[in-house]
């Protein structure tokens, strides 16, 4: 079980390392941005594949 003094010392450490905390948050933000961009890239790639399939099916049904 966490003691109140542990929470206080953790808070003090965080306050002492506020610059590192900010840098860490910036890195996390950059990583999540990259992941979002990658997901969007994957989505557009999948949409292109879907469009090709639909076009092929249309040509076959003619």
C-alpha positions in Angstrom: 0.0 0.0 0.0 1.3 3.4 -0.9 2.2 5.7 2.0 1.5 9.4 2.0 5.2 10.1 2.5 6.0 8.1 -0.7 3.5 10.2 -2.6 5.1 13.4 -1.2 8.6 12.3 -2.2 7.4 11.3 -5.7 5.7 14.7 -6.1 8.9 16.4 -4.9 11.0 14.3 -7.4 8.6 15.3 -10.2 8.8 18.9 -9.3 12.6 18.7 -9.3 12.6 17.0 -12.7 9.9 19.2 -14.2 12.1 19.8 -17.3 12.6 16.1 -17.9 8.8 15.6 -17.4 8.1 18.2 -20.1 10.6 16.6 -22.5 9.1 13.2 -21.8 5.6 14.5 -22.6 6.9 16.1 -25.8 8.4 12.8 -26.9 5.1 11.0 -26.2 3.2 13.6 -28.2 5.6 13.2 -31.1 5.3 9.4 -31.0 1.5 9.5 -30.9 1.5 12.0 -33.8 3.7 9.7 -35.9 1.4 6.7 -35.1 -1.6 8.8 -36.1 0.1 9.7 -39.4 1.1 6.1 -40.0 -2.5 5.0 -39.4 -3.8 7.6 -41.8 -1.3 6.4 -44.4 -2.4 2.8 -43.9 -6.0 3.9 -44.3 -5.4 5.7 -47.6 -3.4 2.6 -48.8 -6.4 0.4 -47.9 -8.8 2.7 -49.6 -6.7 2.6 -52.8 -6.7 -1.3 -52.7 -10.5 -1.2 -52.1 -11.0 1.1 -55.1 -8.9 -1.2 -57.3 -11.0 -4.2 -56.3 -14.2 -2.4 -57.0 -13.0 -1.3 -60.4 -11.9 -4.8 -61.2 -15.3 -6.2 -60.2 -17.1 -3.6 -62.3 -15.0 -4.6 -65.4 -15.6 -8.3 -64.8 -19.4 -7.7 -64.5 -19.5 -6.0 -67.9 
